[in-house]
Amino acid sequence: MLTHIELALPDLSKAERRVAEYVLQNPNLTIDQHIAQLSSDIGVSEPTVIRFCRSMGFNGYKDFKLKLAQTLPKEHKHLLVDITPNDSPLKVGHKIIDGAMASLSETRNKLDAVALEHAVAALKDATRIEFYGQGGSGIVAADAQQKFFRLGTPVVSYSDPYIHNVSAALLEPGAVVVTISRSGASDDLLQSVTLAKAAGATTITITASNSPLAEMSDIVLPLDVQEDSDYYAPIKSRISQLVILDILAIAVAMTQEETLTQKLSKASTSVSHKYPEKAAR
């Protein structure tokens, strides 16, 4: 809920933004206040508060407060609190898990049905699939390779910009490139997408909406996750990236369930010698 409000800030009017900023700073206080008290504390009119609530997708202030109260974590009541040096390991765990849950909820609410259908169709018919990512997203790209190679299509993942630049230039029509980037502003990834499109490949990206990478890709799966801090590898966005790739892999598999079952059976047989006890059953 708080992530939803924070991401909406640029689209709100000046007065509505004041309401949003107050709620973000005082979520616990907000759910205990009447609309008259809230509007007085912020210095805006009651209709402005109601317009803000409707901009967030709610019928009114009461509906908004109810949803806010339901989504605040019981222990620390705030989804976007940075971890502090005074936090115990248990507290760190609670904050990370709460943040991950908020991220997944936001990702679920913003899944684009049309974009997913187009992405699944492209991946299903691909003659070759390449996943590109850098840094933490490079690790996610490697995980995607592990998911998709079992489907039988030639799949690779690259995190080295020199390699995915060259590989993109050598692709042919029928290939699909999936780029993964939290910011969508990496010059190296932009160059690879440019080269892949010039080669006739279909480009899919999992990235921030309205980013340069999103604007130039054929299919965009938007991922707008607000990270608490950049000091560590992004946690929330990485989890959401992995889930979106799980969605794609399973959805593609379901389009060819019978064929996939045969392929998985072959794959299982190929490593059965490593588990002699299981093979003997």
BELSUL-V817562 format. One record per run of one state. SS is the DSSP state (@ for helix, = for strand, . for the rest). FROM is the first residue (numbers start at 0). TO is the last residue. If there is no record, write none. Layout:
ss:SS from:FROM to:TO
ss:SS from:FROM to:TO
//
This chain:
ss:. from:0 to:0
ss:@ from:1 to:10
ss:. from:11 to:12
ss:@ from:13 to:24
ss:. from:25 to:25
ss:@ from:26 to:29
ss:. from:30 to:33
ss:@ from:34 to:41
ss:. from:42 to:44
ss:@ from:45 to:54
ss:. from:55 to:59
ss:@ from:60 to:70
ss:. from:71 to:87
ss:@ from:88 to:108
ss:. from:109 to:111
ss:@ from:112 to:123
ss:. from:124 to:126
ss:= from:127 to:132
ss:. from:133 to:134
ss:@ from:135 to:150
ss:. from:151 to:152
ss:= from:153 to:157
ss:. from:158 to:159
ss:@ from:160 to:168
ss:. from:169 to:173
ss:= from:174 to:179
ss:. from:180 to:185
ss:@ from:186 to:197
ss:. from:198 to:200
ss:= from:201 to:206
ss:. from:207 to:210
ss:@ from:211 to:215
ss:. from:216 to:217
ss:= from:218 to:221
ss:. from:222 to:234
ss:@ from:235 to:253
ss:. from:254 to:255
ss:@ from:256 to:269
ss:. from:270 to:270
ss:@ from:271 to:273
ss:. from:274 to:274
ss:@ from:275 to:279
ss:. from:280 to:280
//
